Amino acid sequence: MTIPLGSCVSYDQSAARLRLVRVVPDTCLYRSLARYSILRRAGHPARFVMGLRPSAPEILGHAWVELDGIPVGEAVDPELVVT
């Protein structure tokens, strides 16, 4: 399926297009990369962010996208350290 990206006038329009994209596997990394790509191509100043929890006994990370410093579509643990 081809999704026409063009120029968007609102975040809502970009979010609607994002819902059309199926990303497999369904992990925060893949979801965030898809969000980032769609939002940036639509002209939004999206920021791709990755964080790690330094107190975890094993490597524990999370990925998300921010618009104006606010996470989009993912809950973010405040204990994560941005890498």
GUPAPA-919217 format. One line per field, with one value per atom (N, C-alpha, C, O): residue number from 1; atom name; y, z negated, x negated. Coordinates in steps of 0.001 Angstrom, whole numbers, plus 500000, padded with zeros to 6 digits. Layout:
REM residues N
num <- [NUM:...];
atome <- [CA:...];
y <- [Y:...];
z <- [Z:...];
x <- [X:...];
REM end
This chain:
REM residues 83
num <- [1:1:1:1:2:2:2:2:3:3:3:3:4:4:4:4:5:5:5:5:6:6:6:6:7:7:7:7:8:8:8:8:9:9:9:9:10:10:10:10:11:11:11:11:12:12:12:12:13:13:13:13:14:14:14:14:15:15:15:15:16:16:16:16:17:17:17:17:18:18:18:18:19:19:19:19:20:20:20:20:21:21:21:21:22:22:22:22:23:23:23:23:24:24:24:24:25:25:25:25:26:26:26:26:27:27:27:27:28:28:28:28:29:29:29:29:30:30:30:30:31:31:31:31:32:32:32:32:33:33:33:33:34:34:34:34:35:35:35:35:36:36:36:36:37:37:37:37:38:38:38:38:39:39:39:39:40:40:40:40:41:41:41:41:42:42:42:42:43:43:43:43:44:44:44:44:45:45:45:45:46:46:46:46:47:47:47:47:48:48:48:48:49:49:49:49:50:50:50:50:51:51:51:51:52:52:52:52:53:53:53:53:54:54:54:54:55:55:55:55:56:56:56:56:57:57:57:57:58:58:58:58:59:59:59:59:60:60:60:60:61:61:61:61:62:62:62:62:63:63:63:63:64:64:64:64:65:65:65:65:66:66:66:66:67:67:67:67:68:68:68:68:69:69:69:69:70:70:70:70:71:71:71:71:72:72:72:72:73:73:73:73:74:74:74:74:75:75:75:75:76:76:76:76:77:77:77:77:78:78:78:78:79:79:79:79:80:80:80:80:81:81:81:81:82:82:82:82:83:83:83:83];
atome <- [N:CA:C:O:N:CA:C:O:N:CA:C:O:N:CA:C:O:N:CA:C:O:N:CA:C:O:N:CA:C:O:N:CA:C:O:N:CA:C:O:N:CA:C:O:N:CA:C:O:N:CA:C:O:N:CA:C:O:N:CA:C:O:N:CA:C:O:N:CA:C:O:N:CA:C:O:N:CA:C:O:N:CA:C:O:N:CA:C:O:N:CA:C:O:N:CA:C:O:N:CA:C:O:N:CA:C:O:N:CA:C:O:N:CA:C:O:N:CA:C:O:N:CA:C:O:N:CA:C:O:N:CA:C:O:N:CA:C:O:N:CA:C:O:N:CA:C:O:N:CA:C:O:N:CA:C:O:N:CA:C:O:N:CA:C:O:N:CA:C:O:N:CA:C:O:N:CA:C:O:N:CA:C:O:N:CA:C:O:N:CA:C:O:N:CA:C:O:N:CA:C:O:N:CA:C:O:N:CA:C:O:N:CA:C:O:N:CA:C:O:N:CA:C:O:N:CA:C:O:N:CA:C:O:N:CA:C:O:N:CA:C:O:N:CA:C:O:N:CA:C:O:N:CA:C:O:N:CA:C:O:N:CA:C:O:N:CA:C:O:N:CA:C:O:N:CA:C:O:N:CA:C:O:N:CA:C:O:N:CA:C:O:N:CA:C:O:N:CA:C:O:N:CA:C:O:N:CA:C:O:N:CA:C:O:N:CA:C:O:N:CA:C:O:N:CA:C:O:N:CA:C:O:N:CA:C:O:N:CA:C:O:N:CA:C:O:N:CA:C:O:N:CA:C:O:N:CA:C:O:N:CA:C:O:N:CA:C:O:N:CA:C:O];
y <- [498822:500000:501234:501294:502205:503465:504513:504683:505206:506265:507593:507869:508422:509728:510597:510846:511055:511824:513316:513972:513846:515249:516168:515845:517296:518289:518279:518406:518128:518094:519436:520167:519749:520991:520748:521697:519493:519244:517914:517023:517801:516539:515465:514306:515832:514863:514166:512961:514915:514306:513319:512243:513679:512770:511532:510425:511700:510568:509624:508406:510170:509333:508494:507318:509082:508333:507275:506171:507613:506660:505416:504316:505565:504416:503448:502286:503920:503059:502171:501183:502523:501792:500597:500735:499447:498243:497944:497750:497909:497657:496347:496165:495433:494148:493978:494216:493591:493277:494537:495636:494358:495481:495779:495368:496503:496915:498434:499088:498983:500439:500987:502083:500250:500717:500849:501896:499815:499860:500888:501627:500939:501939:503351:504205:503592:504929:505317:506462:504383:504692:505005:505899:504277:504559:505932:506718:506221:507543:508655:509640:508486:509508:509771:510923:508717:508850:509567:510491:509144:509751:511201:512062:511476:512855:513782:514904:513335:514185:514440:515563:513403:513593:514502:515125:514579:515457:516869:517743:517093:518440:518757:519902:517788:518028:517887:517029:518710:518648:517523:517780:516298:515146:514844:515081:514321:513930:512465:512103:511617:510215:510135:510689:509436:509377:507922:507131:507591:506281:506518:507436:505672:505791:504433:503417:504430:503215:503424:504546:502347:502407:501911:500711:502831:502437:501552:500836:501582:500797:499358:498550:499023:497668:496690:497046:495469:494480:494011:493513:494164:493849:495075:496002:495079:496240:496343:495417:497466:497724:499090:500103:499111:500366:500592:499709:501796:502178:503228:504018:503238:504220:504925:504317:506219:506986:508201:508486:508899:510117:511253:511083:512420:513611:514703:514873:515434:516670:517757:517669:518778:519864:519330:519855:518295:517733:516833:516393:516553:515715:514379:514355:513248:511940:511740:512159:511100:510845:509340:508612:508869:507491:506447:505262:506820:505878:506480:507681:505636:506062:506005:505090:506985:507066:506988:507755:506059:505890:507021:507213:507779:508899:508473:509311:507183:506703:506434:506156:506515:506277:507431:508594:507099:508098:508149:507128:509334:509496:509314:509873:508512:508232:509086:508991];
z <- [500000:500000:500000:499263:500807:500844:500101:500352:499189:498428:498931:498773:499530:499989:498784:497938:498708:497535:497744:496908:498819:499108:497940:497066:497929:496884:495973:496446:494682:493722:493038:492859:492665:491946:490457:489673:490050:488625:488203:489021:486905:486342:486507:486764:486363:486482:487842:487925:488896:490225:490302:490883:489716:489720:488894:489288:487756:486892:487607:487465:488366:489114:490147:490332:490810:491774:491063:491576:489891:489132:488783:488774:488494:488153:489332:489136:490543:491721:491889:492623:491212:491372:490426:489230:490961:490137:490029:491034:488813:488583:487823:486776:488349:487703:487542:488509:486409:485170:484451:484706:483565:482852:481580:480481:481761:480625:480623:481622:479500:479399:480438:480958:480746:481733:483111:483745:483578:484898:484949:485926:483900:483869:483920:484649:483157:483098:484407:484847:485025:486320:487373:488198:487350:488295:488011:488932:486738:486378:486811:487418:486493:486812:488318:488751:489099:490547:491113:491916:490700:491226:490796:491607:489532:489044:489701:490072:489851:490478:491953:492437:492654:494074:494252:495301:493213:493271:492805:492778:492442:492086:490602:490223:489758:488315:487742:488192:486764:486185:485153:483990:485569:484666:484268:485034:483067:482540:482106:481278:482661:482270:481030:481003:479990:478710:478257:478422:477686:477057:475643:475386:474724:473346:472749:473191:471737:471010:469529:469027:468841:467392:466776:466793:466230:465720:464476:464193:463743:462511:462757:461828:463978:464282:464290:464750:463793:463784:465195:465391:466151:467544:468376:467891:469614:470470:470732:471257:470365:470564:471216:470643:472414:473150:473684:473645:474184:474754:475826:475707:476864:477939:478084:477901:478416:478611:479477:479786:479856:480659:479846:479137:479957:479279:480285:481286:480002:480704:479646:478687:479819:478838:477440:476456:477342:476055:475395:474263:476094:475539:476271:477501:475526:476179:476981:476561:478130:479024:479116:479618:478636:478839:477971:478133:477065:476184:474778:474610:473786:472402:472134:472589:471397:471124:469612:468842:469207:467806:467424:468096:466368:465985:465509:465403:465219:464779:465943:465731:467163:468328:468522:468348:468886:469210:470725:471367:471299:472752:473232:472668:474297:474844:476052:476647];
x <- [499158:500000:499118:498134:499455:498740:499555:500748:498900:499555:499020:497831:499857:499375:499047:499906:497807:497406:497621:498243:497129:497358:497070:496265:497720:497547:498769:499898:498550:499653:499800:498826:501006:501232:501410:501381:501593:501786:501200:500975:500957:500489:501558:501232:502830:503921:503916:504155:503645:503572:502418:502559:501268:500122:500419:500052:501078:501416:502380:502271:503314:504253:503499:503810:502524:501719:500890:500707:500394:499587:500384:499831:501677:502510:502667:503023:502405:502495:501263:501300:500182:498931:498905:499162:498599:498454:496967:496282:496488:495071:494935:495556:494125:493908:492409:491686:491903:492600:493066:492573:494008:494612:493813:494186:492708:491887:491787:492086:491365:491244:490269:490477:489220:488246:488880:488759:489547:490176:491302:491423:492130:493212:492636:493142:491593:491009:490336:490448:489644:489027:490086:489894:491203:492294:492899:493117:493169:493720:492778:493197:491507:490515:490483:490518:490416:490342:491565:491435:492731:493960:494090:494431:493822:493953:492935:493280:491687:490665:490994:490860:491421:491758:492956:493122:493803:494970:494625:495492:493374:492943:492955:492708:493232:493254:491838:491078:491476:490126:490003:489695:490240:490192:488756:487822:488594:487279:487346:488183:486467:486374:485498:484399:485992:485281:485170:486098:484018:483823:483330:482551:483796:483354:483076:483613:482227:481872:482148:482076:482462:482622:481311:481036:480497:479185:479245:478285:480327:480424:480864:480858:481242:481710:480533:479448:480725:479648:479255:478147:480133:479820:480156:480804:479722:479977:481473:482090:482035:483453:483580:483176:484142:484246:485640:486497:485845:487133:486867:485930:487686:487587:488926:489980:488876:490101:489800:488643:490836:490735:491318:492309:490690:491196:491517:490822:492577:492914:492957:493724:492136:492047:491751:492272:490923:490527:491551:491352:492651:493725:493743:493797:493699:493742:495029:496108:494896:496027:496256:495398:497405:497804:497136:497427:496263:495581:495531:495322:495722:495504:494005:493319:493507:492077:491842:492420:490994:490609:489667:488653:489964:489092:487702:486807:487510:486200:485255:484075:485759:484901:483940:484303:482702:481695:481588:481340:481775:481741:480310:479369:480167:478829:478558:477485];
REM end
